[in-house]
Amino acid sequence: RDQILKSRIQKHHFVNRSSRLLLFGQLSGALGGFLLAYAISLNNPAIINALAGVQYIFVLLGVLLLSKKLQHLLEENLTSRAIRQKILGATVICLGLGILALS
């Protein structure tokens, strides 16, 4: 008991890099939800919902950028063939959205 009372209490820093990333992710998600609701109020909901497929292009770009910087975090093996397939998939999504917007 004496050891517990005599020991120093260490302060815990709640604001660290992980909590900042978590907060940024949560705020980004909330902002995305508000922007989606606003976009639906302005235009055709079917087109706005189809535009949600564009998020995969941003995910692909983010993974490509982070794969060079933080290789130890990503377990995916990004070969040139895999990257070409992902770019082809993103292109098909963009073409589909273009056809939907023109019709």
C-alpha beads as a LAMMPS data file, in Angstrom:
LAMMPS data file: protein, C-alpha beads

103 atoms
102 bonds

1 atom types
1 bond types

-500.0 500.0 xlo xhi
-500.0 500.0 ylo yhi
-500.0 500.0 zlo zhi

Masses

1 110.0

Atoms # bond

1 1 1 0.000 0.000 0.000
2 1 1 2.828 2.371 0.823
3 1 1 4.406 1.725 -2.586
4 1 1 1.192 2.662 -4.344
5 1 1 0.735 5.862 -2.383
6 1 1 4.381 6.907 -2.756
7 1 1 4.666 6.148 -6.451
8 1 1 4.292 8.954 -8.935
9 1 1 1.215 9.046 -11.091
10 1 1 2.105 9.376 -14.737
11 1 1 0.006 11.573 -16.937
12 1 1 -1.541 9.890 -19.919
13 1 1 -1.466 11.840 -23.144
14 1 1 -4.811 11.260 -24.826
15 1 1 -3.953 13.379 -27.819
16 1 1 -1.479 11.313 -29.792
17 1 1 -1.085 10.460 -33.459
18 1 1 -3.596 7.604 -33.400
19 1 1 -6.311 9.680 -31.788
20 1 1 -5.732 12.472 -34.297
21 1 1 -6.094 10.019 -37.179
22 1 1 -9.254 8.602 -35.620
23 1 1 -10.719 12.066 -35.160
24 1 1 -9.820 13.022 -38.740
25 1 1 -11.462 9.854 -40.055
26 1 1 -14.631 10.416 -38.068
27 1 1 -14.868 14.067 -39.100
28 1 1 -14.282 13.126 -42.744
29 1 1 -17.047 10.540 -42.579
30 1 1 -19.466 13.023 -41.039
31 1 1 -18.612 15.653 -43.640
32 1 1 -19.107 13.078 -46.393
33 1 1 -22.554 12.225 -45.064
34 1 1 -23.610 15.865 -44.989
35 1 1 -22.247 16.494 -48.484
36 1 1 -24.062 13.412 -49.797
37 1 1 -27.369 14.598 -48.337
38 1 1 -26.807 18.062 -49.794
39 1 1 -25.972 16.650 -53.231
40 1 1 -29.111 14.501 -53.217
41 1 1 -31.186 17.581 -52.420
42 1 1 -29.703 19.351 -55.461
43 1 1 -29.881 16.656 -58.148
44 1 1 -31.204 13.254 -59.156
45 1 1 -30.597 10.762 -56.311
46 1 1 -29.799 7.936 -58.756
47 1 1 -26.862 9.839 -60.243
48 1 1 -25.598 10.916 -56.830
49 1 1 -25.803 7.360 -55.545
50 1 1 -23.905 6.120 -58.596
51 1 1 -21.189 8.663 -57.929
52 1 1 -20.477 6.824 -54.688
53 1 1 -18.535 4.383 -56.876
54 1 1 -15.947 7.107 -57.399
55 1 1 -14.820 6.611 -53.800
56 1 1 -12.933 3.504 -54.918
57 1 1 -10.746 5.645 -57.157
58 1 1 -9.725 7.721 -54.143
59 1 1 -9.100 4.576 -52.125
60 1 1 -6.912 3.261 -54.946
61 1 1 -4.932 6.504 -55.094
62 1 1 -4.524 6.518 -51.329
63 1 1 -3.277 2.945 -51.287
64 1 1 -0.816 3.627 -54.084
65 1 1 0.569 6.656 -52.259
66 1 1 0.751 4.964 -48.881
67 1 1 2.187 1.730 -50.248
68 1 1 5.413 3.527 -51.036
69 1 1 5.612 5.315 -47.694
70 1 1 4.253 2.736 -45.236
71 1 1 5.020 -0.632 -46.767
72 1 1 4.976 -2.430 -43.419
73 1 1 1.296 -1.562 -42.841
74 1 1 -0.061 -2.902 -46.107
75 1 1 -0.099 -6.632 -46.568
76 1 1 -1.245 -6.404 -50.171
77 1 1 1.322 -7.233 -52.805
78 1 1 1.000 -4.451 -55.363
79 1 1 2.487 -5.852 -58.522
80 1 1 2.272 -3.966 -61.786
81 1 1 -0.386 -6.423 -62.979
82 1 1 -2.532 -5.813 -59.877
83 1 1 -2.203 -2.049 -60.297
84 1 1 -3.237 -2.287 -63.966
85 1 1 -6.307 -4.337 -62.993
86 1 1 -7.282 -1.793 -60.363
87 1 1 -6.850 1.099 -62.789
88 1 1 -8.934 -0.774 -65.372
89 1 1 -11.681 -1.283 -62.790
90 1 1 -11.645 2.407 -61.887
91 1 1 -11.826 3.292 -65.589
92 1 1 -14.861 1.049 -66.060
93 1 1 -16.542 2.782 -63.109
94 1 1 -15.824 6.207 -64.636
95 1 1 -17.154 5.119 -68.027
96 1 1 -20.313 3.789 -66.408
97 1 1 -20.825 7.050 -64.577
98 1 1 -20.277 8.979 -67.807
99 1 1 -22.893 6.887 -69.624
100 1 1 -25.315 7.356 -66.734
101 1 1 -24.779 11.128 -66.704
102 1 1 -25.335 11.435 -70.482
103 1 1 -28.554 9.419 -70.507

Bonds

1 1 1 2
2 1 2 3
3 1 3 4
4 1 4 5
5 1 5 6
6 1 6 7
7 1 7 8
8 1 8 9
9 1 9 10
10 1 10 11
11 1 11 12
12 1 12 13
13 1 13 14
14 1 14 15
15 1 15 16
16 1 16 17
17 1 17 18
18 1 18 19
19 1 19 20
20 1 20 21
21 1 21 22
22 1 22 23
23 1 23 24
24 1 24 25
25 1 25 26
26 1 26 27
27 1 27 28
28 1 28 29
29 1 29 30
30 1 30 31
31 1 31 32
32 1 32 33
33 1 33 34
34 1 34 35
35 1 35 36
36 1 36 37
37 1 37 38
38 1 38 39
39 1 39 40
40 1 40 41
41 1 41 42
42 1 42 43
43 1 43 44
44 1 44 45
45 1 45 46
46 1 46 47
47 1 47 48
48 1 48 49
49 1 49 50
50 1 50 51
51 1 51 52
52 1 52 53
53 1 53 54
54 1 54 55
55 1 55 56
56 1 56 57
57 1 57 58
58 1 58 59
59 1 59 60
60 1 60 61
61 1 61 62
62 1 62 63
63 1 63 64
64 1 64 65
65 1 65 66
66 1 66 67
67 1 67 68
68 1 68 69
69 1 69 70
70 1 70 71
71 1 71 72
72 1 72 73
73 1 73 74
74 1 74 75
75 1 75 76
76 1 76 77
77 1 77 78
78 1 78 79
79 1 79 80
80 1 80 81
81 1 81 82
82 1 82 83
83 1 83 84
84 1 84 85
85 1 85 86
86 1 86 87
87 1 87 88
88 1 88 89
89 1 89 90
90 1 90 91
91 1 91 92
92 1 92 93
93 1 93 94
94 1 94 95
95 1 95 96
96 1 96 97
97 1 97 98
98 1 98 99
99 1 99 100
100 1 100 101
101 1 101 102
102 1 102 103
